[in-house]
């Protein structure tokens, strides 16, 4: 039976969009009618019924790749296919729920999701000491790399850092170091800060407390150098002294 519906009319009848109808044509799900004398494609009742079936399956969550199979399936095949699709959708739903839980945990977990408990505690002490978020982020990212590249050395170094941050002199030195981030590498205040840095480390840090793993040492040095020219200048000055 020919009722001469346009693509817009048949789409509206089935609750679909013209774009969706064209996609169904491309996928071979809906036969494409010939054009009439005026150049328009005219859809009949069979097209409308087929489109309603397709839309019903789409709204039920059936993937487009499986719809053609279901449209031609007998009762037993249809039941088996829909049961399989339901199992697949359940698996996807469970995976999405796990992903949502992980995202929620990320929101609650803070630094400890990425670094060890000791490092997370150390970063918390830096916050309490008034260190800027920028520098703490740099520290955290360095620790993430260190723990991946040299986990044994990173654990030992974290313990040393926790001991250091308990020292008021170190906290004051770290605050000044943090403030120097944006200074020029030629700033006249840098030599004094370098001297204080070298003096503190000379009297408080054991020879074996620095990263003995060459990868850890390179990561630490490269991070400081890339982050701030002033910090790099402090390191050079301290070494010269």
ABEGO torsion letter per residue (X at the ends): XBAGBBAAAAAAAAGBBAAAAAAAAAAGABBBBBBBAAGBBBBBAAAAAAAAAAAAAAAAGBBAAAAAAAAABBAAAAAAAAAAAAAAAAAAAAAAAAAAAAAAAAAAAEAAAABBAAAAAAAAAAAAAGBBAAAAAAAAAAAAAAAAABAAAAAAAAAAAAAAAABAAAAAAAAAAAAAAABBAABAAAAAAAAAAAAAAAAABBAAABBABAAAAAAAAAAAAAABAAAAAAAAAAAAX
